[in-house]
Amino acid sequence: MNNSQQNNKTSAASRTAIIFGACILGILILTQIQPIKNVLGWIFDMLFPVFLGVVLAYIVSPFTSLMERCLYRSIKIKKESSRKKVSRGLSVTLSVVALILVIVLLIFLIIPEFLQSLKKLIDSAPTFYDTAVAWFDDIQESDNPVLHNIGEYANSALDTAFKWISGELGSAVSRVIESVILVVSFLFDFIVALVVFVYALLEKHKFVAQIKKLMFAIFKPHRANDILHILRYSNEVFGKFILGKLITSTVVGILTFLFMSIMGMPYAWLSAGIIAITNVIPFFGPFIGGIPTALIVLLSDWQQGIIYGIFLIALQQIEGNIIEPMVMADQTGLSKFWIVFSILLCGGIFGIAGMLFAVPIFAVMFYAIKLAVDRSLARKNLPTSASAYSKAGGIDLETNQLLPIPERAPHKKFSTALKEWREKLRKKGPKDNNEQ
C-alpha cells in the first residue's frame, strides 16, 4: 500500500470519528432545547410501540439467529430459498413463544408475589416510620454535636416524606384511575410492539441490506467501509452489553431471593426484584437498589439488616469479579474513570435511559477515535500501543523515533540547601556593612 492510499484511509477514519462525535454532541445539545425536547418527546410517545418492538427484536435476535442456524441444518428441503424461509419462520415463531412464556411467567408467578411484598411494606410503613423516628430522636438527644445535627436533619426529612406520602394518598382515587388508563394504553402498545417485533425479526436481513445500499450510494467506498466497521463494532458492543447485563441481573436477583428466603428475611421478592432491575445500571446500580432494600430490612429487623448488608457487599464483589466476566467479556475498553464520567454525563442529560446506555455509547466513540489515532500513528511509523508512550519525552525529528524523558537534575538535600543559603547571607553581610 502506497503512502497516498494510506493517507486517504487515515483521513477517512479521522473524518468518520469526527462526524460520529459531532453527531453525538449535536444530539446532546438539541435534546436540551425545550421546544425540541417537546417535539422529540411527542414523537417518542407516538412511536413507542415501534421502539419497543425493535428493542425486543434486537435483544432476542441472537437467540433467533441461533435457532435459525440449527433449523437450517436439520430441515431437509432441497430448494435453498424455501429452506431459508422455513427455518427463519420457525425460529421467529419459537422466539415469539419464548417471549410470551417469559411474560406469562412474570405476570402469574413473579409479579403477584412482588406486589404482595410491596403491599406488606406499605402496610408496615407507619411502624417503620415510628421506629425510625425513635432512632433519630435518640441520636438527636445525644451529647455529640455531630449526631445531634444528624438527628435533626433526619427528623426533618422524615416529616417531609410523611407529608408527601399523606398528600399522595389524598388523591389515591384519581391516581388509581390514571393507573388503569396507563395499563390499558400499555397493553395496546405492547400488542402493536409484538407485531413490530415479529416483522423486525423476519426482515432484519433486508433492513441491513438496505442500510448498506444507502451508505454505499452516499459515501465514498473507503469512508463507507470505515462506517460499516464502526457499526459492526457498535452492534457487537451493544448486543453483548445488553444481553450480558440482563443475564447477570437475573442471576443476581435469583441469588438475592434464595439467600433471603433461606435466612427467613422479609420482602424477599420485593428486594430481589429491585436488586435485579437496578443492577442493569452499570456502577451505580448496586448502590441504587442495595441501599433502600437494606434500609427496609434493617427497619424490620436490625440484625437481619446487618446480615443482608454484608451479603449485598459480598454479592456485588462476586458479581463484578466472577459472574459478569464469565457471562460477557469486557467489550467496552473503557477505564473506570470514563465509565463513571459517561454515566454521570448521560444520566444527567437523559436520565435512567442515559445511565443504561452511557457505557456502550462512549465505548463506540472511543473506538472510533482510537481507530483514527492508530492509523495516523501507523502512517508516521510510530507505535500504536499507549504503554509505549508512558516514558516518551518527545520525537526525534531526524529518525522519527520516540525519545525518553530527559533526566532531571538531582535535587539538593535540605541540609545542603540550608547551608548554602547561610553562606550567601554571611558573604552578603560584610559587603552591605562596607557600603554603609
N, C-alpha and C positions, 0 to 999 in steps of 0.2 A: 504494500500500500504506500503510495507516494505521499509527500507532505501536504499537497493541496487537498487530497481526499480526506486525510486525517484532520486537516484544519476545518473542512466542511462538516465532518461528523462532530468535531468538538463544538463548533459554533452552533450546530443544530441542537446538541444536547444542552448547551448553555441557554439557548432561546427557549427550549422546552421547559427547563427548570424555572426560568424567569416567568414564562407565561403561566405555568402552573401556580407558582407562588403569587403572581398578580391576581389570578382568578380567586384564590383563597382569600387574599387581602380584600379584593373587591366585595366578595360575599360578606366578609366580616363588617365592612363599612356600611354596605347597603342595608344589612339586617338591623342596623342601629338607628336608621332614619324612620321615624314613627309612621309616616304615610306608607312607606314601602313595607314596613313590618305588618301594617294592617292588611295591605294587599296580599302579601305572602301568606299571612295567617288565613285570609279568606280562601285563597287558592288551596292551601293545605287542607282546610276543613272540607272543601268541596271534593278534593281528590283523595281524601283519607283512605277510602276503601281500596283505591288503586295502589297507594303507597304501601298499605298493609299487606295486600296480596303479593306485591313484588318482593317485599322484605321476607315474607314467609317462604316464597318460592326460592329466594336466594339462600335462606337458611337450610331448606330441605333439599336443595339442588344436589349437594354431594351424595346424599342417600339415593336420590333418583338416578343419578348417573351410575352409581354402583349397581343398582338393581337392573338398569338398562343393559350394562355390560354383561351381567350374569345371564339375563334372559336372552340376550342376543346369541350367546354361545350355546344355550340349551335348546332354543327353539329350532326345530328342523323345518325350515322353509327355504326352498331353493332360490326364489327371487329375493335379491338382496334388499330392494326398496321396501317390499312387503314385510320382510323380516325386521327391518329397522322400525317401521311404523308400528308393528305389533309389539315389539319389545319396548318401544317408547310409551305406547298407550298403556301397557300393563304396568310399567314402572311408575307412571304418573298416577294410575289408579291405586296402586299399593301405597304411594306417598299420601294421597288424599285419605285413604282408610287409616293409615298410621296417624295422621294429624287429627282426624276426628276421634280416634281412640284416646289420644293424649288429652284432647279437650273434654271428652266424656269422663275420663279418669279424674281430671281436675274438678269437674262440676259435681260429680256424685260421690267422690271419696275424700278429696283433699279440702276443697273449698268449704263444705259444711263444717268440718272439724275446725278449720281456720276461723270461720265466723263464730263458732261456738266459743272458742278461746277468746276471741275479741269481745263477745257479749259478756263473758265472765269477767274480763278485765274491766269493762265499762261498769258492770255491777259492783265491782270491788273498788272502783275509783274513789268514793268517799272515804273508805277505810284507809286506802293508800294516802289520801290527802291528809287525814288526821295523823297518821304515822309520821309522814314527812314533816308536818308542822311541829309535832312533838320533838322530833330530832333536831330541827333547826332552832326551836326555842331553847333547847338545852345548849346548843352551840352559841346562841346569842347571849345567853346568861353567863358564858364563860368569862373568866378574868383576862384571857388572852385577847388583845385588841383585834388581831387578825381574824380569829374565829368569830369574834363578836360582829365584825363587819360582814363576814361571810354569811352569818345567820340572818342579818338584816336584809342583805341582797336576796337571799334565798326565799325568805318570807315574802318579800315584795313580789318576786317572780311567781311564787305560788298563788298569791292573791290575784295577780293579773291573769294568770292561767285559769283560775277558778271562775273569775268574772267572765272571761271569754267563753268558757265552756257553758256557763249558765246562759249567756246571751245566745249561743248557738242552739241550745236545747229549746229556747223560747220559740224559735222558728222551725221546729222539728217537722211540723206538718208540711210546710211548703218545701222543705228540703227532701222529704220522702217523695213528694210528687215529682220534683225535679229529678230525683234519682231514678224513679220509674221511667220517666221520659228518656233519660240518658241511656238506660239499659235497653229500652226498645229501639232507640236510634242505633246503639252499638250493634245489636243483633242484626238489624237491617244492613248496616255497613259490613258486618262480618260475612253475611251471605254473599254480598257483592264481592268482597275481598276473596272469598273462596273460589268464585268464578274466575276472577283475575288470576288467582294462584294457579288454577288448572291451565289457563291459556298461556301464562308466563312459562310454565314448565314445558308445555307442548311446543312452544315456538321460540324457546330461548336460543337455539342454534340459528334460527332465522334472524332474530334480533341482532345477535353478534355479527352475523354476516353483513347485515345492513349497515351497522356502525362502521365496520371495516371498509365497506364500499364507500361510504360518505367521507371517511378520513382520507382514503387514497385519492378521492376526487378533489378534496380541498387542499391538502398539504403535499409538499414535495416528498418523494419516496423516503429520503433519509430522515426527514422530520417525522413522517408518519410511522416509520419503524421505531423511532425513539418513543413516540407517544404510546404505541402499542406495547412496547416493552414495559413502560411505566404502568400502563393499565393492567397488564398481566400481573405485575408485582403487586399492584393495589388489590386486585382480586384475591391473590394468594394471602396477603396480609389480613384483609378484612374478613375473608372466609374463615381462616384458621383462628383469628382472634375472636370472632363472634361465636363460632361453634365451640371453641375451646372454653370460652367464658361460660357458656350455657352448661356445658358438661361439668366443669369444676364447681360452678354454683350449685348445681343439682346435687353433686356428691357432698359438698359442704352442708347443704340443707339436710340431707338424709342423715349424715353423721351427727349433726346437732340434735335432730329429732330422736335418734336412737339413744344418744347419751342422756338427754333429758328424761326420756321415758324410763330408761334403766334406773336412773337416780331418783325417779319419782318427783321430778320438778314440775311445777305448774306451767301452763301456757306453752306446752311443747310444740304444738302445731303452729301457733302464732309466732313464736320465736324462730323456729326453723324456717318458716315462710319469709319472715323479714330478713333473716341472715342470707337466705338463698337469693332473694331479689336484690338486695343491696350489694351483694358480693360481685354482681356483674360489673359494678363501677370499679375501675382499677384504683388501687392505692387507698383511696378514701372510703371505699365501700364497706370494708370490715368495721371501720370506726362508726360510720353512719348507722349500720344495723346493730353493731355489738353494744354500743353504749346504752341506747334506750331499752333493749331487751334485758341487758344486765341489771339496769335500774328497776325494771318490772319485777324480775325475780328477787332482787335484793329487798324490795319493799314487802314482798310476800314472805320471805324467809331469808334473813341476812346471812346465815351460814351457807344455805344453798346458793345464794347470790355470789358469795366469795368463790365457791367451788365452780360455779358457772363462769365467772370472770376468768379464772385460771384456765378452764377448759377452752374458752374462746381464744386466749392468747396462744395456747399450745396448738389449737386447731389452725389458726392463721399461719403459724410457723410451718406446720405440716403441709398446709395447702400451698403456701408460697414456695416451699423448697422441695416438695415431693410430688404432690398431686398435679399441680399446674405444669411443672416441667415434663411429667410423664404424658399428660394429655396433649400439650402443644409445646413445640419448641419456641424459643424466643425469636419471633419473626420481626419484631419491631426495630431492633438495633438501636434503641434509644437508651440513654443513660437515665438514672433515677431523677436527676435534676430536670431533664427535659420532659420526663413523664409528669412530674409534679407541675412544671410550668404549663404544659399543654392542657392538663386537666383544669387548673385554675383559670386559665385564659378562656378556653372553650366553655367551661362550666359557667363562668361569669357572663358570657355572651349568650349562649344558647340554653343554659340551664342543665337539667339532667341529661337531655339528649347530647349536649356538648360534652359532658363528662364521659358518657358512654363511648363516643367515637373520637375523642380527642387524640388518644394514643395512636390508632392506626392512621388518622389523617396526618399527624405530624411525622409518623414513620414514612409515609409516602413522600411528603415534602422533603424530608432529609435524604431519602433515597434519590430523588430527582436531582437535588443539589450535589449529592455525592457523585452521581454519575457524571455530571458536568465537570466537577472539580477533578476527578480522577482522569478523565480524558484530557483535560487541559495539562495536567501534570505529566501524563504519559507522552504528550506531544513535546514537552520540554525535556524529556528523558529524566524525569525526577521520580523518586519513589512515591507510590500512592498510599502506602501504609502510614497511618497517623503516628505510630510509635517511632518511625524514622525521623520525625521532626521534633521529638522531645528534647534532644540535645543539640539541635541545629541553631547556629547563631547567625547564619547568612548563607549566601550562594556565591561561589567563586565565579567571577564574570568571565574568566577565560575557559575553564574546564566545565562550567555549569554543574559543579558538584556541591553538595552541602558542606558547609564549614562548621566546625564545632564552636561552641560558645566561648568567647575569649576569656582567658583566665583573669580573675580579678587579683589586684594587689593584695597581699596578705594584710589583714587588719592588725594594727598595733595593739599590744596589750594595754589595759587601762593604766597599769602602773608605769609603763614606759611613756605613754602619752602624758600622764600627770608629771613625770619627771622632766620631760622636755618643756612642758608649759612653765614649770617653776624656773628652769634655766633661762627661758626667754624673759621672764619677769625680772630675774636678777640682773641680766645684761641690760635691760631697759632702764632699771632703776638708776644706776650711776650716770648714765647718759642724760637722763632727764635732770638730774641734780647739777651736772656741769652746765647744761643750757640755762638753768636758772641763775 
